């Protein structure tokens, strides 16, 4: 059962890691998009 507990823990940690990775990527893309939009807006005088 010890092996099972370890594999479940690794599975959960891996899932959390991938979720945080995806959220991080989305946040970075959103921030970059906002910054680009802001620069474009300033450039176009909007």
N, C-alpha and C positions, 0 to 999 in steps of 0.2 A: 504493500500500500504506500510505502514511502516513495517508491519510484513514481507511482501514479500521482501523488501529491506534487512531486517536483515537476512532472510534465504538465500538470494542470496549471501550476504557478507560472511556468515558462510560457504556456499558451496564453494565459491572461495578460502577462506582462508584454508579450509580443503584440497582442491585440491592442493594448493600450498604446504601445509605442507607435504602431502603425496609424492609429487614430490621431494621436498627437502630431505625428508627421504630416498627415493629410490636413489637419486643421492649420498647422504651421504654414504649409504650402499655400493654402487658401488665403490665410491672413496676409502673407507676404505678397501674394498676387493682388489682393484687394488694395493693400497699401501702395504698391507700385502703380496700380491702375489709377488710384486717386491722385497720386503725385503727378503722373503723366497728364491726367485730365486737368489738374490745376495749372501745370506749365502750359498746356495747350490753350486753356482758357485765358491765361494771362497773355499768351502770344497772340490770340485772336481778339483780345480786348473785351472778352465777355465777362 
